[in-house]
C-alpha cells in the first residue's frame, strides 16, 4: 500500500493558541487523513497570548508539528505602541519576524518528508510570504487560503501610500504565483476575480468556514423554559468596526418602554468587549441584565450558546464588511437556536435567510431592533420561539465535507 501524500500546512494560529483563527486549520489537519492526505504543520512556539488548551486535545497524536522561533515585539508594550511600530516599520504584519525562521524550518520539513503540496493560511499574511518563498525554492504546488481579505480589510489601515503600495504588490504576487487561491465567501471571490481579472478565474475557489458536529453540545429535543429570556453573543466587539451600541441602545429602549421586563432578560457577551460598549452598559444601568464573560475556551463558549434562547450576531460595519461572513455564523446555524442578526443586507443575511435560521433587522435602526426584541420576547414567553432550519443547506458546511473539498484540491494540483 502506497503511503498517503503529504502536505505542509503553514499556519501561525494553531493550538494551544485560542480564538477563531485557529479553528480552520485545526479542523483541516484533523480530518485530512480521512481523505487520504497526511498533514505536516509549520507554526510558532510562542505566539498569541490568547490560549485555549482544550483545542490542543483535538490534535491527532501522530500529527508532525514543527514549532519555530519568532522574533516579535514584546507583549508588555502598550497596544498603541505595538500597532504604531507594526504599521510604520514592520509593514506587513506583526508576525513578519517569523519569516526567516519559518522558511528555514519549512525547507527542512519538505525535502526528507517528500512533501507534495504547500498550503498557507492567513492572517497573518506573513504565512503566505513563507509559502511563496518555499514555493520558489522547491517548485511544489502552493495553495493560499485567505480567511480574511488583505488590502481592503476593514481592520487594516496603512499610514502612507507607500505602505499601501508595498502591501498591494505583495498581495498581487501571492495571488499571481499561488497555484490556487481559496476565499471563504462568494463576494470575496467576486472581488478578487475582478481585482485580478488578468488571472485565470479557475485558480480562485471558495471553501467557506464551517462547523464541526463533534463540537456541538447535544441538540435540544424540545423547548426548555427558563426563568429568563437569555441571549448570547459570541465574539469580540470593537467600537469603530463592530459595535454593540445599537443593540444596547435598543435594549435600554425596550426596558424604558416597558416592552421588556428587566428581571426577565439576560444577555451574555463572550469575547473581548470595547470600552465604549462597557460605558454604555454602565450609562444605561444594564449591569443587572448584561454579563461580560470575556474570552472562554471554545468548548465552554459553545455550551453557553447552546443554553441560550436566542443567539445574537453583530456584524462588521463599514467599507470592506461585505467581504466577510463571521466564522461563528456556521456554529450558530448548526445549533438550531434562533438567530437575531443585526443586518438585513449582504451575504451573511442571505445565508441566514436561506437557512430559515432567524430574524434580520437593519444594522443601525434602533427602533426596529427594539421592536424585534419585544416581539421575540413575546414568542419566547408563549413558548413559540422556534425555527425550522434548512438542515440540508446547513450540513454542507460541516468540517468533514469542507476538508474533503480541500483534499480533492490537493490531489488535483499535485497530479
C-alpha positions in Angstrom: 0.0 0.0 0.0 1.4 3.4 -1.0 1.9 6.0 1.7 -0.5 8.9 1.8 0.6 12.1 0.0 1.8 14.8 2.3 1.0 18.5 2.6 2.9 21.2 4.6 0.3 23.3 6.4 1.8 26.7 7.2 -0.4 28.4 9.9 0.7 30.9 12.6 -2.5 30.3 14.5 -2.6 26.8 15.9 -3.2 25.3 19.3 -2.5 25.9 22.1 -3.4 29.3 20.8 -7.1 30.1 21.0 -9.6 32.2 19.0 -11.5 31.9 15.8 -8.3 32.0 13.6 -7.2 28.6 15.0 -10.3 26.6 14.0 -10.0 26.4 10.3 -6.5 24.9 10.1 -7.1 22.7 13.1 -10.1 21.1 11.6 -8.4 20.6 8.3 -5.4 18.8 9.8 -7.8 16.8 12.0 -9.8 15.4 9.1 -7.4 15.4 6.1 -6.1 11.9 6.9 -9.7 10.6 6.5 -9.4 11.8 2.9 -6.0 10.4 2.1 -3.7 13.2 3.0 -1.1 13.4 5.7 -0.6 17.0 7.0 2.7 18.3 8.4 2.2 21.6 10.4 4.5 24.5 10.5 3.7 27.0 13.2 5.3 29.0 16.1 6.5 28.1 19.5 5.3 31.2 21.3 2.6 33.1 19.5 -0.6 34.8 20.8 -1.1 35.1 24.5 -4.7 34.0 23.9 -4.7 30.4 24.9 -7.3 27.6 24.7 -5.8 24.3 25.9 -9.0 22.4 25.0 -8.3 22.8 21.3 -5.0 21.0 21.8 -7.0 17.9 22.7 -8.2 17.8 19.1 -4.8 17.5 17.5 -4.1 13.9 16.3 -1.5 12.3 18.4 0.6 11.3 15.4 0.5 14.7 13.7 4.0 16.0 12.9 4.2 19.6 14.2 7.2 21.9 13.7 7.2 24.9 16.0 9.7 27.6 15.3 11.1 30.6 16.9 9.6 34.1 16.1 11.2 37.5 16.6 8.3 39.6 17.8 7.6 42.8 19.7 7.5 42.4 23.5 3.9 41.7 24.6 4.4 44.2 27.5 4.5 47.1 25.1 1.2 49.1 25.1 -1.1 48.1 22.2 -1.0 51.5 20.6 2.8 51.5 20.5 2.9 47.9 19.1 0.4 48.9 16.5 2.4 52.0 15.6 5.6 50.0 15.1 3.8 47.3 13.1 2.1 49.8 10.8 5.1 52.0 10.2 8.1 49.7 10.3 7.0 46.0 10.1 4.7 47.0 7.2 3.1 43.6 6.5 2.0 42.5 10.0 3.3 42.0 13.5 4.4 38.4 12.7 6.9 39.3 9.9 9.6 38.3 12.4 8.5 34.7 11.8 9.5 34.7 8.1 13.2 33.7 8.3 12.7 31.0 10.9 9.6 29.5 9.2 11.2 29.4 5.8 14.3 27.7 7.2 12.3 25.2 9.1 10.0 24.6 6.1 12.9 23.6 3.9 14.0 21.1 6.5 10.5 19.5 6.5 9.8 19.4 2.8 12.9 17.5 1.5 13.1 14.5 3.8 9.4 14.0 4.1 8.6 14.2 0.4 6.0 16.9 0.7 3.7 17.1 -2.3 1.8 20.4 -1.7 2.3 23.6 0.3 -0.7 25.2 2.0 -0.7 28.6 3.8 -3.4 30.2 5.8 -3.8 33.9 6.6 -4.0 36.1 8.5 -1.2 36.8 9.3 -0.2 37.4 5.7 3.4 36.5 6.6 2.2 32.9 6.3 1.8 33.4 2.5 5.2 35.1 2.2 6.7 32.0 3.8 4.8 29.7 1.5 5.8 31.8 -1.5 9.5 31.5 -0.7 9.3 27.8 -0.2 7.3 27.5 -3.4 10.1 29.3 -5.3 12.8 27.1 -3.7 11.1 23.8 -4.2 8.7 24.2 -7.2 5.9 22.5 -5.2 2.3 23.5 -5.9 1.0 26.1 -3.5 -2.5 26.8 -2.1 -3.0 30.2 -0.5 -6.1 30.3 1.8 -7.4 33.7 2.8 -9.5 33.6 5.9 -9.7 37.4 5.7 -9.0 39.9 2.8 -5.6 41.6 2.8 -5.6 45.0 1.2 -9.2 46.3 1.7 -9.6 44.6 5.1 -11.6 47.0 7.2 -9.3 46.1 10.2 -6.2 47.2 8.3 -5.1 50.8 7.6 -1.9 51.9 6.1 -0.1 55.0 7.4 1.1 56.2 3.9 0.5 55.5 0.2 3.9 53.8 0.1 2.9 51.3 2.8 -0.3 50.5 0.9 1.6 50.0 -2.3 4.0 47.6 -0.7 1.2 45.5 0.6 -0.7 45.7 -2.7 2.4 44.5 -4.5 2.8 41.6 -2.1 -0.8 40.7 -2.3 -0.6 40.7 -6.2 2.4 38.4 -6.1 0.7 35.9 -3.8 -2.5 35.8 -6.0 -0.4 35.6 -9.2 2.1 33.0 -8.1 0.0 30.6 -6.0 -1.4 27.7 -7.9 -4.8 28.1 -6.2 -6.3 30.8 -4.0 -9.1 29.9 -1.6 -11.6 32.5 -0.4 -14.4 31.8 2.1 -17.2 33.9 0.7 -18.8 34.4 -2.7 -18.4 38.2 -2.6 -14.7 37.9 -1.6 -14.3 35.6 -4.6 -16.0 38.0 -7.0 -14.0 40.9 -5.5 -10.6 39.3 -6.2 -11.6 37.9 -9.6 -12.5 41.4 -10.6 -9.4 42.9 -9.0 -7.1 40.4 -10.7 -9.1 39.9 -13.9 -5.9 39.0 -15.9 -5.6 35.8 -13.9 -7.3 32.6 -14.8 -10.6 32.7 -12.9 -10.4 29.0 -12.3 -7.5 29.4 -9.9 -9.9 31.0 -7.4 -12.3 28.9 -5.4 -14.5 29.0 -2.3 -14.2 26.9 0.7 -16.3 28.6 3.4 -15.8 28.4 7.1 -18.0 25.8 8.9 -18.8 23.9 12.0 -17.7 20.6 13.5 -20.6 18.5 14.6 -18.3 17.0 17.3 -18.0 20.5 18.9 -21.8 20.9 19.3 -23.4 20.0 22.6 -26.3 17.6 22.4 -29.2 19.0 20.3 -32.2 20.2 22.3 -35.2 17.9 21.6 -37.7 20.3 23.0 -38.1 23.9 24.2 -36.5 24.4 27.6 -38.4 27.1 29.6 -36.0 29.2 31.7 -36.7 31.9 34.2 -35.1 34.5 31.9 -35.1 35.2 28.2 -31.4 34.5 27.5 -29.4 36.0 24.6 -25.8 35.0 23.9 -23.3 36.8 21.6 -20.0 35.0 20.7 -17.1 37.1 19.5 -15.2 40.3 20.3 -16.7 43.7 19.8 -15.0 46.9 18.6 -16.3 50.5 18.8 -15.5 51.5 15.2 -16.0 48.4 13.2 -18.3 46.1 15.2 -20.2 47.9 17.8 -22.8 46.8 20.3 -24.0 50.4 20.7 -27.1 50.0 18.6 -28.2 46.8 20.3 -27.6 48.2 23.8 -29.5 51.3 23.0 -32.4 49.2 21.7 -32.3 47.0 24.8 -32.4 50.1 27.0 -35.3 51.5 25.0 -37.4 48.3 25.4 -36.8 48.4 29.2 -37.8 52.1 29.4 -41.0 51.5 27.3 -42.0 48.5 29.4 -41.9 46.1 26.4 -39.3 44.0 28.2 -39.2 43.4 31.9 -35.7 43.9 33.2 -36.0 40.9 35.6 -36.8 38.5 32.7 -33.9 39.2 30.4 -30.2 38.1 30.4 -27.6 39.0 27.8 -24.2 37.3 27.8 -21.3 38.6 25.7 -18.5 36.1 25.3 -15.2 37.7 24.0 -13.4 40.9 24.4 -15.7 44.0 24.6 -14.7 47.5 23.7 -14.6 50.3 26.3 -17.4 52.3 24.7 -19.8 49.3 25.0 -18.8 48.9 28.6 -19.6 52.6 29.2 -23.0 52.3 27.6 -23.8 49.3 29.9 -23.0 51.5 32.8 -24.8 54.6 31.5 -28.0 52.6 30.8 -27.7 50.7 34.1 -27.7 47.4 32.3 -25.3 45.7 34.7 -28.0 43.5 36.1 -29.1 42.3 32.7 -25.8 42.2 30.7 -23.0 39.8 31.6 -19.5 40.2 30.2 -17.9 36.8 30.3 -14.7 37.6 28.4 -12.8 35.1 26.4 -13.8 31.5 27.1 -12.4 28.2 25.8 -14.3 27.2 22.6 -16.0 24.2 24.2 -17.3 26.3 27.1 -18.4 29.1 24.7 -20.4 26.5 22.7 -22.1 25.3 25.9 -23.1 28.8 26.8 -24.5 29.3 23.3 -26.5 26.0 23.4 -28.1 27.1 26.7 -29.5 30.3 25.2 -32.9 31.1 23.8 -31.6 33.5 21.1 -28.2 33.9 19.5 -27.2 37.5 18.9 -25.0 38.2 15.9 -23.5 41.7 15.5 -21.7 42.1 12.1 -18.7 44.2 11.0 -19.6 47.7 9.8 -18.0 50.0 7.2 -16.1 49.6 3.9 -15.0 46.0 3.2 -17.5 44.5 5.6 -19.4 43.0 2.7 -16.4 40.6 2.1 -16.9 38.9 5.5 -19.1 36.2 6.8 -18.4 35.8 10.6 -16.9 32.4 11.1 -19.2 31.7 14.1 -22.3 32.1 12.0 -21.9 28.4 10.9 -21.9 27.2 14.5 -24.9 29.4 15.2 -26.7 27.7 12.2 -25.8 24.2 13.3 -27.0 24.8 16.9 -30.6 25.2 15.5 -31.1 28.0 18.1 -32.9 31.1 16.6 -30.6 33.9 15.5 -31.1 37.6 15.7 -28.8 39.2 13.1 -28.3 42.9 13.2 -28.1 43.4 9.5 -30.6 42.7 6.7 -28.2 43.0 3.7 -25.1 41.2 2.5 -24.0 37.6 2.3 -24.5 36.8 6.0 -28.0 38.0 5.9 -28.7 35.9 2.7 -27.3 32.8 4.4 -29.5 33.2 7.5 -32.5 33.9 5.3 -31.9 30.9 3.0 -31.3 28.7 6.0 -34.5 29.9 7.7 -32.5 30.4 10.8 -33.8 33.6 12.4 -34.6 37.2 12.2 -32.8 40.1 10.4 -33.0 43.7 11.3 -31.4 46.8 9.9 -27.9 47.2 11.4 -28.3 50.7 12.8 -32.1 51.0 13.2 -32.5 51.2 17.0 -36.3 51.3 16.9 -36.5 48.2 14.6 -34.1 46.3 16.8 -36.2 47.3 19.9 -39.4 46.2 18.3 -37.9 42.9 17.2 -36.6 42.2 20.7 -40.0 42.8 22.1 -41.7 40.5 19.6 -39.2 37.7 20.1 -39.6 38.0 23.9 -43.4 37.6 23.4 -42.8 34.5 21.3 -40.5 33.1 24.0 -43.0 33.8 26.7 -45.6 32.0 24.7 -43.3 29.1 24.1 -43.3 29.7 20.4 -39.7 31.0 19.7 -38.8 28.3 17.2 -37.3 27.9 13.7 -37.5 25.3 11.0 -33.9 25.4 9.7 -32.9 24.1 6.3 -30.5 21.4 7.6 -29.6 20.2 4.1 -28.1 23.6 3.4 -26.5 23.8 6.9 -25.0 20.4 6.7 -23.0 21.4 3.6 -20.8 23.5 6.0 -19.8 20.5 8.2 -16.0 20.5 8.6 -15.5 17.0 7.3 -17.2 17.9 4.0 -15.1 21.1 3.7 -11.9 19.1 4.3 -12.9 16.7 1.6 -13.1 19.6 -0.8 -9.6 20.7 0.3 -8.2 17.2 -0.1 -9.7 17.0 -3.6 -7.9 20.3 -4.4 -4.6 19.0 -3.2 -5.0 15.8 -5.3 -5.9 17.9 -8.4 -2.9 20.2 -8.3 -0.4 17.6 -7.3 -1.3 15.1 -10.0 
